[in-house]
Amino acid sequence: MIVTRTWLEEFIDLEGITNDALYATFNAIGLEVDSLKEHTIPAGVVVGRIVACGRHPDADKLSLCQIDIGTGEPQQIICGAANVKEAEYVAVATLGAVLPGDFTIKPAKLRGVESFGMVCSAEELGLPKIGEGIMILDESIGELDVGRELRTYPLLNDTVIELELTANRGDCLSIHGVARDLSAALDRPIKAIEPRKIDKAQGGIARKISIQSEKDLPAQLAYLLAENEALRSPLLLSLRLAFVGIEVRSGIEKVVRYSTHATGVILRAYDAQSICNGSDKITLKIGRTRAGTVAVAHDDRILSQVGIRQEADFVAQDESSRILLEASYIDPDSLVEAVALHKLETDALYYNTSRGSEPDLELGALYLKNTCALAGSCRFYEGELTVHTPRRERTVSVSVERLSAIVGNPLSKTTIHTILKRLGFGIRSSGQETFGVQIPPHRHDIHNIQDIAEEILRIMGIDNIEAKPLQLIEKDRTNEAVRTYRQRRDLRQRAAAAGFYEAVTYAFTDRARLEKYGLPVIDEALELANPIVEELNTLRTTLIVNLLDAARRNVNYGIKRIALFEAGAVFDARREQIERVAFVWSGQREPDSMANQGKPPAIDLAAFADSVGRAIGDFALRNMEEEHGLVHPYRSAVALRDGQAIGYLAQLHPDVADDYGLPVTYIAEFDWEAIRPKHTLVTPVSNYQGTVKDLSVLVDADVTYDAMRRAIGAGTIPLLKRVYPVDLYRDASLGEQRSVTLRLFLQSDEGTLSDGQIDTAVQTVLSRLEEAVGARLR
């Protein structure tokens, strides 16, 4: 929101308030100042009156002007702007004036003719651009005295302030709204807008226009009718609109946008002749549309949708002889939902209406009439026509004690009442400590006592709140939700420590892709009714597919080592939610470094399983029969914990890797409930030294380590704490067998192991292997 100081002064007296004080006040009350720029016309730039204007004798595009600048004799000045021929009063930089850019005005000779000054455009004076050519002065900026310096005109030497508003402060999307907040902060009253003298057309508006409207509409409307004779674009309107960044071309559009920005009331202008098609009377029909919006129509032609947009065919132009002016207000809550749901086309004013425009239509109509009177000759028909639905009064019950607790300082009831009344709130049914606060119609963002407390705090000033040490008095609220959150957090931290990066992907994916790889899909009867895009037309049944998409994007960016994990929800065929954790590692096992001469090895199953284990904890592996098309048929395994399957690890199938353009890639997916710790496991640590023994045995080539592990039954041999394979060897001399070396870690909790105990434990392991899988000592 952009305001100017002189425009604000139309609504509030700022005498004695410096720009620095204004800056500080805005920031204190929550209207953060994004920028503040003071515009000052340079010394030596004066009001000039063109006495004569002719063509330069040697240049068709130059004009030779005689301009009175108050020195007695007109000055000869050459000007290249085409619109100088239409001007009477102009801004003249006299000899010696220094314009922005350190440009000094000196006598000059153009095409052999002398020039003693310069006729200036707005930009040359440091002002924003106003149309093409020079800046033509008029009395909208004040009485024009020839020779008077322009820096003495306050309306030209303005301060432009850009405010950064939060989305809920629609009440401050106008000069009047910002002044209203300043009024409360500075404790200065809002000025009443005095009506200007306007010309009246013969007859009343009811003779030309009638309205038929539905009941209980969420909108209020007011209509004026005017005959347009000589509407023009005064400098004040053009300059202020340029200051606030509103670009318009026609004079009537300037009047309407200027009045809207000033008051916050949504104003529109219709070409009355184009509506009535030459008939003498217009009948407006106002009612709801199928989309739930409110439309204004005539003869089944929609002129506008209130608060959303106006049809271009009916917008008033400067040549329109009769203009229908509309002031409107509509409840923003009913508006925003309809626009989003039906994807309705909107115009520039929708930004204001969707955040809550000014509901005081009388203010908007009065200011619009005054602006028309300033801009030229408009004759208004008597009266106005309105569509009005009584608004429900909104009241919030508050207590002094509760407000004091929220603000953090003890507040008196008098202080609370004073601040609220200055902000336009009403006080209802006031008791000793509890009372009702009536919310003003323009404050759409106030709903509860916390909002009331915020209003009091920003007017009091947060710097005026006594600093106190923070007290935290909290009881133990640990529950299942907290434990789950902590377990997920710990998993993420361990996965990051193991070298993985967390990915967060959509809960949607492509059904065709799931079917292509033989993955489960949602029952068709339970599919998404309105997918956001065709490529995300079903709920995901696995995390892996979306992680592979993320890996592909990283490969396309030139990343050579991609390690990703995600913890999130998937869905079964009945759309029941299941929590999973998935990992993907593609490309290099480690970053380039001196240690690997810049040629790190590719990730393999052992390294991948080790990294995943550091994230989720210990698990065992056994052969996996192929379940879907993502896994490599010969490099995949089921992950086990306590003998129960918790997920799987596998190399990505080469065909799938080619589909995604990935190098060697490994994937894993686990059930969250299966891997989350149910409770903290505490294992006693022996005080006695352990012993490591390697046992090499020959087994048939088709015997898996999983079968050997189950045969040993490590938990049933008291001294055997851990067992794991360390070597696998096979050559022609072994025939159909292979050599497997197992490392046994033996330790006692009661004393130092003797040779006999060690031999007995090793022999027990060997005996079990011989009996179960036919192993023999190598």
N, C-alpha and C positions, 0 to 999 in steps of 0.2 A: 504494500500500500504506500503510495507516494502522496505527500501533502506539501503545501507551501505555507510559509508563515503568514503571509498577508491573507491567504484564503482562510486559514484558521481564524484570523482576526475578524472575519465576517460573523463568526459564531461565538467567539470568546475574546475578552479583553486580555491581551498579552503585554500591556504596557508595564515596563519595569522588569520583564522577564527576558534575560539575555538568551542568546542561542545556546550557550553552554549550560545554562540552567534548564532550558527546554530539553536539551539532549539528556541531561541527568534525570529529569522528571520522567521522560518517556521510558528510559531503561528501568527506572524504579518501579513503574506500574505495569511492567510486563510487555510494553510495546517496544521491543528491542530496535534500536536505531541501527540500520545497516549502513547508511551513509548520510552525511549532512553537508550540503554544498551551498555556499553563499555566492549569489550572483550580484555583481556591482558593475554598473555602467562606468567606463573610464571617464575621467575628467576631460572636458573639452568637447564632449559630444552633446549637441544642443538640438532643440526643436527648430526645424527649419520649415519655412513656407515657400513652396515653389511659386514664384511670380510668373515665370515664363519657361516654356520647355519646347525646344525645337531640335531639328536634326543637325548633327555634326556635319559641317560642310564636306569633310573628306572621309566619313565613315557612316555607312547606313545603320549599323547596329549601335551607334553611340548617340546619346542625346546631350544637347548643350542646354544646360539649365541656368536660370537666374534664380537664386534662392536667397530669401530674406532670413538672416540668422540673428537679427536684432542689433546689428552694428550700424544701422543707418542706410548703408548702400548694399543692395543685393550682391551676393558673391557669385562669380561665374564658376560653375562646377560641372564637369563632364561625368555622365553616368552611363553604364552599359546595361542596366537592367531594363527589361521591356516594360515592367509595370510602373516605371517612374512617370509615364504619361498619364496614368490614372490617379496619381497621388497629388494631395495638396500639402499635407504635413508629413515630413520625413525626419529621420535621424541623421544629422550632419556632424561628421567629425571635422572640427575646425583645424586650422594649421597649428601644429605643435602637439595635438592630441596623440597619445600613445595607446594604440589598440592592443588587444591580446595578441601574444606572439611577438611582443616588443616591436610593433610596426608603428613608426612615427609618420604622421601626416605632414607632407611637405608640398610646396608648390610644384606642379608637374605640367608638362606639355605633352598632350596627346594628339598625334597627327597634326602637329603644328598649332594647336589651340591650347591656351593656358587654362589650368584648372586649379582652384584655390580651396580645396577641401575634398571631402568624400561623402557620398550618400551611402549609408550603411545598411547591410542586411542584419538580421538578428544574429546569425552565426558570427559575423565580424565583430559583434559587440560582446561575444562570449555567452550569448543566449542560445537555447536550442533552436533548431531550424524551424521556421514558420513559412511554409510554402516556398514558392520560387521568387527570386528577385529581392528587392529591397524591403525593409520593414516600413509599412505605412502606418503612421500614427493616427489615432482618433481619440475622442474624449472619454472613451471607456477607461483610460488609465488616469484621468484627471483633466482639468482645464489646460488646454494647450497654449502656452505663452511663448511666442517666438523668441528664441535666444536663451530660453531657460534650459539649464543643463538637465539631461535625462537622469543623472544620478540622484536628482532631488525628487523623482517620482517613485514613491515606495512600491507601487505595483510592478515596476520594472526591475527594481533592485530587491529581489526576493531571496528567501532561503528555502531550498528544496530539501525535504527530509524524506528519506525512504525508510519505512518501518517494516520489520520482519514479523509478520503476524502468524500466530499458530492457527491451525485449521478451524478451531472452535470460535475464533473471534470474528465472526461475520459481521457483528455489530460495529466493527471499526473499519469496514471497507468503504468508508466515506469520510469526507472532511468533517461533517457534522458529528459522525460517530466518534472520531478521534477527539474532536473538541469536547464531546460529552465526557470522555474519560479524563481529559485535562481539567475539566471543570471540577470533577470530584477531587483530583489530586491537588489542584491549586486553590480549591475552595473559592472559585469565582463563578458567577452565574452564567448560564448560556444566554446569549443575546436572542431576543425575539426577532424574527424576520419581518420587516415592515413591508407591506405591499406597495409596489410602485404603481403609478398611474398608468392604466392600460386603456387602449381604445376598445370600445364595445361595438359588436355587430348588432344589427337590428334583429330582435327576436330572441327567444330562448332556445336552449339546446334541445329541449324535449320536442320541439317542432321538427327537428331534423333527424333525431336519433331516438330509437326505442330499444329496450333491452328485454330479452326473455332469458331467464336463467333458472337452472335447477336449484333445488334447496340443499342446504348444508354442504356447500362446496368448501374445500380447504383453501380458498383463495378470496382475496378482497380486491376489487377493481374500482377505479374512478376514471371518468371520461370527461374531457374538455373538447370543445370544438372551436376552431379559429379559422379566420380567413387570412391567408398569407398575401401580403402586398409587396413588401420590400425587405424581406429578411436578409440580413447580411452577416458577415463574420467579424465582429469587433476584435480588436487587437487583444484585449484582455482575455477573451475566450480562447483565442488561438494560442496565446502565450502560455496560459495556465495548462491547457490540454497538452501542449508540448512539454511543459515542465514535468507533468505526471506520466508522460509516455503514452498518451492516447492519440492515435493517428486517425483522423477523420477528414473527409473532403468537403462535403456539402455543409451549407450554413445551418440547415435544420438539424442535421445529425450532430453538429457541434453543440447546438443549444441543448439537445436531448442528453448527449453523453456528459456534457458539462454539468447539467442539473442532477443527473444520476450520480456522478462522482461526488458532487457537493453534498447531497442529502442522503444517499444510500437507497433512495426509493427507486425501484425499477421503472423507468419511463420509456415509452415507445411512441413513435409518430407514424400514423397511417395516412396514405393519400386517400382522402374521403371520396374523391371523384372516381378513382379506380375501383373502390368498393361498391359504390351504388350504381355503377354503369349508367350514369346519366339520370337515374330516377331522383326524385326529390327527397326521399327519406331512406335512412339506413336502419335496418333491424338487425341488431346483434343477438346471436344466440350463444349462450355461454353454458357449457355443460361438460360432463366427464366423457373421456374417450375410452375405448376398449383397453388401452394401456394403463388407465387409471389416472391420466393427466387431465388438466382442465384446458379446453380449447375455446377460442373465440372464433365464431363463424358468421358468415352472412350468405344467405342463399346457398347453403350447403358447401360453401367454399371456406376452408379454414384459413383465417387470417394469421393466427398465431396460436402457439401452445404456451400458456401462461408460465413464465419463468424458464422456458426452455429455448424457444426460438420464434422469430417472426418471419413469415413468408416474404421472400424478397419482392414479389410482384406487388405487394401492398405497402412497401416502405415509402414514406413521404420523401419527396425531393424538393429542391429549392424552387422549382417551377410549379409545384403543387399549389393550386389556388385555394383549396380548402383542406385543412389538416385536422385529423382526429388524434388527440393526444390521450395516452393511456398511462395511468399510474397503477401498479399492481404489487400485490404481495401474495406469496403462496408458502405454505408450510414446507420447509426444506425436507423433512423426513418423508413426506409423501412423494416428493419430487425425485430424490436421488435414487430410490429403489426402482421406480418406473423407468428412469433413463437407463440405468445399468441393465435391468432385466430385458428391456426391449431394444437396447442399443439405439436410442433415439439420437438424432442429429441435434446438436446444440449450437448456440452462438456465444458471443463474448460475455453477455450478461449472465449466462448460466453459472459462471464462477461465483457471482455474488448471490444468486438465488439459492444455490445448493448449500451455501454456508449460512444462509439466513439473512435476507435483505431487511431494510428498514420498513416496518409496518405502518409508519405514520404517513399515510397517503396525502393527507391534507398539507403537510410540510412540503412534500414533493411537488404537489400541484401549485402551491403558492410560489415556490422558488422557480418553477418552470415558467410561470407567468412573468415573474420579474426578469428572468433571463431573456424571454421573448421581447419584453419591453426594452431591454438594453440593446438587443440585437437588431431592432428595426420595427417595422410597423406590422403588427398582428392584431386583428380585431377579434375579440373573444365573444362568443355567444353567452348570454346570461346563464348562470347555474352550472351544475355538473350532474352527471348520472353515476350512480354507484351500485355496486354489487357487494353486499356486506353480510358475512356470516359471523355471529357473535363468537368471540374467542373464549375458550374455557380459562378461567383464572387459575394460575398455578401458584400454589403456596407450599413452602417448605417449613416444617416445624423445627425450631432450633432452641438450644438452651445456652445460657451464658457460660455455664461450667464446661459444656462440651466444646464450645467454640474456643474457650481459653486453653483447653487441653490440646486441641489441634494446632492452634497458633503457637503455643509454647510460652505464652505470657498471660498473666491475669488481665482480663478485659472487663471494663465496666459496661453495664447495660447502656449507659448514655453514649459511650464511645461507639459501640456497635450500631446503635440506632442512627447516630449522626453520619457515620460512614455509609451505611446502607441507603439512607435517604439522599445523600449527595450523589450516589450512584443510580438513583432513580428507583430503588426498591421501596415497596410499601411495607408498613408494619401493621399486622393484624392481631387481634385478640392477645394483647400483651399482658402476660402475667408477671409474677414476681421474678421468676428465673427463666421461664419458657414462653416463647411467643412465636407467632407465625410471620414468615417473610414472604410478601407477595412479589413474584418475579415479574419484572417489566417485560412487555411483549417483545422487545428487541433483543433480549438476552436468551437466545435459544440454547445456550450451553450450560445454563444453571439447572441442576437437577436435585442436588442433595446438600447436606450440611457442609460436606467437604468443599464444594464449589463456593458456598457462602464464605467459608473460612478463607479461601484463596482470595476472594475479593477484598476482604478486610485486611488481609496480610499485605497485599500489593499496595493498597492505599496508605496503610500505616508505614510501610517501608520495612523491608527485611532487616535493614541496618539498625532499626529501632527495637528489634527483638533482643532481649537480654540473652547473652551467651550462657549456656548451662552445660555441665558435663552430661554426656549421654548415659542414661541408665538403662541397662538391659536386665529386665527381670523376666525370666522365661523358664517355664517348666519343661521337663523332658517330653518331647512330642515324637520321639522315635517310634515309627510304626513300619508296616510292611512297605509302604510307598517310599519312605526315607531309605530303608535298607536296600530296596531295589535300585533307587537312584545312586546310592553310594557304590553298589556293586557294578553298575554300568560305568560309573565314573572311573573306578579302579581298572576295569577292563580296558577302557579307552587309554588310560595312562600307560598300562602295561603294553598294549599294542603299539602305542607311539614309541615307547622305549625299545621295542623289538624291531623298529624300523618301518612300521606301517604309517601311512597317512589316512586320517579319517575322511570318508566320503559321505555325503548326505544326498541321496537321490530321491526321485519321485516314488510314491507308492504305486504308480501306474507303469504299465509297459505295453508292448505290442503283442496281442494274442497270437497273431500269425507266427511270430518268432518263437513263442513258447511251444506252439504246436510243431514247428519245424524241428526243434531239438528234442521232442518227446517229453517235454516238461508238463507237469499238471497245469490245468486251466480251470477257471471259474465255470460253474454250470451256466449254460447259456441263459436260463431263466433268471439268473441272478446277476447278469452282466450289467455294466454301467449303462444307464439310459441316455446320458448326455456327456460323452467323453469330451475333455477340453480340446484335444486334437486327435486326429485319426491314428497317429503313431502311439498314443497313450490311451488305448481304448479298453484296457482291462486292468484289474488289480494284479499286482505281481504275486506270483506263487514262489518265487525265489529271489534272493538278493543278487545272485551272481550275474544275471543278464545285464542289469543296470550298471554293475561294477565293471563289466567288460566294456560297456559303452564309455565309461569314464576312462578306462585304460586306453581305449582306442583314441580318444581325444588327446591324451597325453602323448601317445606315440606320434600323432600328427603334429604335435608341437615340438617333436624332436627329443623327447625325454627317453632315456635308454634304460632307466631303472624305475619301475613303477610298482610300488607296494601300497595297496589300498585295503581298508577294511570298513565295514559298515555294520552297525547294530540297529535293527529296525524291524518293522512289522511286515509279514507276508500273510497270504490268505489261502485257505484251502478251497476245495471245490464248492463248499457251502458258504463261502465268504466268512468263515470263522477266522479270527485274527490269531496269528502265531508269531512269537518273537524269535528272531534268528540273529546269528552273528556270522558274517561271511568275510573271507579274505581272498585277495587276488594278488599274485606276484608275477610280474612279466618282465622279461629281459634280464639284465645283469643282476648278479647276486649281491654286488657291493659297488660303491662308487669308484670311478677312476682314481688311481693314486699311484704313488711311487712304488708302493709295495707290490702292486700287480702289473707294473710297467705300462699302465694305461690300458690294459687288456683284461678286465675282470672277467671271471668265468660266468656262464649263464646260471640262472637259478636251477636247482635240481630238487627232487622230492625230499631228500634228507635235509637239506638246508631250509627248505620251505617248512617242513614239519617241525624243525627245531625252532624257527621263528614263531610259528603259530603256537607251539607249546609254551613259549615264554609269555605269550599273551593270555592263553586260556588255562594253562596248567598242564599237568601230566596226562597223557593218554596213551593207549596202546593201539596198534594197527593190525588189521587182518585183511585178507583178500576181499575184494569187493566185486561182486558180479555186476556187470554194467546195468545201470538203472535208467540212464537217459543219454542223449546225444552229446552232452557237454564233456563227458569224461573220457579219457584215454582208456581203451579196453584192457591194456596191460600195465598201466601205471596209475592205479587207483587203489584206494584202501578205505575201509570203514574204520572210523575212530571209535575206540572203546574206552569206557571208564567204569571200573567195578564190574566188568563183564557186560555192560549194557552199551548199545550203540548210541553215540551222541552226535554223529555227523559223518562227514567223509572228507578225504583229501584226494586230489587227483591232478594229473597233468591235463590241461585243456586239450580236447581232441584236436589233432592237426587240421582237420577240415574246418572246424569252428575257428581255430586260430587264423586260418587263411581268410575266412569270412570277415573277420574283424581286423585283418591286417596286423596281427600281433606276432611277436617272436615267441620263443618257448615261454609258456605261461602255466602257472599252477593255481588251482582254485581250492577252496575249502568252505564248507558251510556247516554250522552247528546249531542245534536247538538250544536256545538261551536257558530254558528251565533245566536242561540236562547238565549244562556246564556251570551254572551259577552255584556258588557254595551255599549249602543249606545252613551251615554253622561253621565256626572256626575249629579246625582240626589241630590238636596239639599232640605232638609225638615226642616222647622222652628221648634224650640224646645220651648215648652210652659214654661212660668215662674211660672206656677201654679201647685200645687200638684195634682197628679192623685189618683184615687181610684180603688181598686181591689174588684170585686164582683164575688162570685162563684154561678152559677146557675145550679141546678140539676134537670134534666127533665127525664120523662119516654117516651121512643119511642119504636116502634116495633123493633124486633131483626134484621130485614133485612134493617133497615134504616142506611145508612152510614154517617160518619161524613162529607164527601164531600157534601152530600145532605143538611145536616144541615148548613154547612158553606155557601153554596149558598143561602139557605133560609134566613139567617140572613142578608147577603149583607152588610158587615161591613162598606164599604165605604159610604153607604147611611145613616148611623146613625152618626150625627156630633160628638157626644161625645165618641163614641166607637172607640178607637184607635187600640186595638188588642183583638182577641178572639182565644182561643185554648183549646183543651180538656185536662183535668188533671186526670180524673178518669172514669173507666168503671166498672159497677157492675151488676151482674146477679145472681139470685137464684130462687128456685122453687116458692117462694111467688110472684114473678113478672110475672109468667106465660110466655107468648110469648113476653114479653117486657124486656127491660134492662134499667138501669139507666146510664145516661151520665152526667158528671159534666163538665160544661164549665166555664172557667175563663175569666171574662170580665175586661179589663183595660179601665177605663173611665177617660177622662181629657179634660179640656176646655182651649182654647187659650186666653180666655177673662177674666176669673176670677175664683175664688174658687167655686167648685161645691157645690150646695145646696142639701139637702136631696131630695127635690122634683125633681130636674134635674136627680139625680141618679135613683130614682124610675121610672121616666118616661122612661129613657133609658133602664133599665132592663125590664120593662113591654113591651117596643117595641120589644125587642129581643124575649121575651116569646111569644108575639102575633104572630110574624112571624113564629116561630117554630110550634105553634099550627096550624096555617093555612096551612103551607106547608107540614109538615111531621106528623101532628097529635100528637105533643108532649104535655105533660101536666106536670105541676109542681109536683115534687115528695114531 
